[in-house]
Amino acid sequence: MTLPTPRVSFEFFPPQSLEASFRLWDTLGTLAPLMPEFVSVTYGAGGTTRDLTHDAVKTIHAHYGVKVAAHLTCVNATKAETLEIAEGYAEAGVNQIVALRGDPPKGANRFEPHPDGYASSVELIEGLAKTGKFEIRVGAYPEPHPEANNLQECVDFLKRKVDAGATSAMTQFFFEADTFFRFRDACDKAGINVPIIPGILPINNWTGIRKFAARCGAIIPQWLDEAYDAAIRDGREQLLSTALCSELCTDLIEGGVEDLHFYTLNAPDLTRDVCAALGVTPEVNLSEVA
């Protein structure tokens, strides 16, 4: 049976050095020809890359021919300042925002809202929705968020975000397709009726990703640890990563998923290879080969 080709989107983070800028533009040069539905650009913890994010979003929108969703958080800003940033995106022609509460600044143990700012992602979504200018994407957690007591709390909070005006959700990454399917079923039962797009993290470096997963609350199956132990020992980590990520995406597509959102970490090769395995290949203009 031939599987349908999925729609894809990609997440990048803004560069903080000249070398990182070259890496981002190289990544875009590799992945933009795959004609993603959109690309998103993150904020740093505590809103530390706010200006860099704004500059990257405007540059991508102006020069790469793809739709851009700009991340926007509640951290370290008043409501007026946050809406001013959003208005700047609208004026630049960017009408998609990924609305998030945001992580606390480095060294802080918990999120503390600005006295005159939005206290939660729900409030931020409500504020953006009132403008009528944006398609509002949000985050979702197919495994319990580190601050949640259980998965149902995550489902209930996503419902609040949808009721506030969110038009789609992208999940935290996960390692097994059944994790997403259980979450999707729970969301359906809760009456959540917006698209829920699985977030895919191609594993460029298992040691680093494993630490990141532990901080995010993503469950690491024992078989995955064992597989990478053997692959690293045998020098075939990248080969294993390509195979496992392609298999995960195939399982999701077989389960009815039509869209995949890739967390690229500004390293395009593995994402490109997985997309190729799924039938997502660069679109070439006939004029380019004439």
Residue, then its C-alpha position, 0 to 999 in steps of 0.5 A: m500500500t502506498l502511503p500519502t505524502p504528508r504535509v511538513s513544517f519546520e522549526f528553527f531557532p534564531p542565530q546568536s552569532l555570525e557562524a550560527s547565522f550561516r548555519l540557519w541560512d544553510t538550513l533554510g536553503t536545504l529545507a525551504p525547497l521541500m515547500p513546507e506548510f510553514v516554518s516557525v522561529t523560536y524564542g529563547a528562555g525568558g524571551t532572551t532572543r526576542d529581537l533576534t527572533h523578530d529579525a529572523v522572522k522578517t528575513i525568512h518571510a521576505h526572502y524564502g517564499v515560505k509562510v512563517a509562524a513567529h513564536l511569542t511568549c508572556v515572559n518579561a513583557t507587559k501586555a502592551e509590549t507583547l501586542e506591539i511585537a505582534e503588531g510588528y509581525a502583522e505589519a511585516g505580513v506575518n499572520q501566524i503566531v505560535a503563542l506560548r507561556g514561555d520558559p522562565p529565565k535561566g536561573a529561575n525555578r518557575f515562571e513568574p508573570h510580569p505585573d502588567g503582562y499576560a499570566s498564561s498562554v491562555e490570556l496571551i491567546e485571548g489577547l491575540a485573538k481579539t486583534g483578529k489578525f492572526e492564525i494562532r498555533v499553540g503547544a500541546y503535550p502528549e506526555p505530562h508537562p513537567e508542571a502537570n500532575n497527569l496527562q488529563e491536565c494537559v488535555d484540559f489546558l489545551k481545550r482552554k487554549v482552543d476555546a481562547g482562540a487557538t487554531s491548531a496545536m503542535t505537540q512536544f516530541f515523543f518517541e513512540a507513535d502510540t503516545f501520540f495516538r493516545f493523546r489524540d484520542a483523549c483530545d477528541k474525547a474532550g471536544i478539541n476540534v482543531p488540528i493537532i500536529p505531531g512534533i518530530l525530533p530527528i535525533n542528531n545526537w542521542t546523548g544530548i537529546r536524551k538529556f533534553a528529553a528527561r528535562c521535558g518529561a518525554i518518556i524514553p523507552q528502554w528499547l531506544d536506549e539499548a538501540y542507541d547504545a549498540a549503534i553508538r558503539d558500532g558507529r551507526e548512530q546517524l543510520l539508526s536515527t534516520a531509520l527510527c525517525s522514518e519509521l515513527c513518521t510512517d506509523l503516524i501516517e498509517g494512523g491517519v496523520e497528515d501533517l508533521h512538524f519537525y524540530t530541526l535544531n538548525a541541522p537540516d540533513l537528517t530532517r531532509d533524509v527523513c522527508a525524502a523517505l516519506g516522499v517529500t522531495p524538493e520542488v524544482n522549477l522547470s526553468e531551472v533544468a531547461 
